Amino acid sequence: MARSGRQLDTTRHPALIFLLPGLLLLLSLLTRSPLLFLAGSGMGMIMLFRWMAQDTSNRSARRKLRVAQSHADHYVLPEDLDYPCQMLLRRAQNAAESVINSRVHAAGLIDTVDNQVSLPEEVWQIAHRLRRLSSMHAEQGRIIPRELPSGMEDAFKPYTKALDAAWTSLSRRVRHLEKYAKQVRKADKAYSAHRRLEALAARTHEYQALIADTVRDEMAHERIRELTDHAAHVRKMFEESILQARQAAGELIRSPLT
């Protein structure tokens, strides 16, 4: 309603609500019938409570509508975007949600950026620009005729190229966000493996003792070394994945969407 400029319908007069109870009370006075008086009074009370509830609801709805109208630039509706822009925004939202919901984010391991603050702001900036792009694209479609006169095509190209450049820039921004989310998912997998390995590492001495007791000396040394090397390899993979996620986040910060 705020987008379309519609207003709430307040044409119903409250007196109409009490018309029937009023008629019953009037008849009760004329006929001196206590039953009509009770019926009219009861119906009048019911109608009064309904009117009070409806009036409260209408006032609340009008207040919300005024807020929505005065802050029209502070939200984006699906109807504000054309289909390609909707899909691009959904990609950005999915990437941001993937980072926020990751284990490494919950553990505070990717603290290069404050994801709880910066990612919603990033998605909002993308949504805000996509809304503007959709609006200008629709406007261009209304202004530029489908069949241009011969020789006038080049006159309209700069305007089309401007929209194409804006779309390319926003698409690149979303790809940066998706790259960050991809690195975070990779770090999540490494973190999960690392946590499991830590649980086993606490019992490494038991495995070493088992090998020493059951395997020949030269084979025992080799198996024990494999345990140690594997643990070091998993830790290195985990640390590298965290570093890559932080680098991707840093790349997002270094190229602000302005």
Secondary structure as GFF3:
##gff-version 3
##sequence-region A 1 258
A	DSSP	alpha_helix	14	17	.	.	.	ID=ss1
A	DSSP	alpha_helix	19	31	.	.	.	ID=ss2
A	DSSP	alpha_helix	34	70	.	.	.	ID=ss3
A	DSSP	three_ten_helix	72	74	.	.	.	ID=ss4
A	DSSP	three_ten_helix	78	80	.	.	.	ID=ss5
A	DSSP	alpha_helix	83	100	.	.	.	ID=ss6
A	DSSP	alpha_helix	103	106	.	.	.	ID=ss7
A	DSSP	alpha_helix	115	143	.	.	.	ID=ss8
A	DSSP	alpha_helix	153	201	.	.	.	ID=ss9
A	DSSP	alpha_helix	204	214	.	.	.	ID=ss10
A	DSSP	alpha_helix	217	254	.	.	.	ID=ss11
###
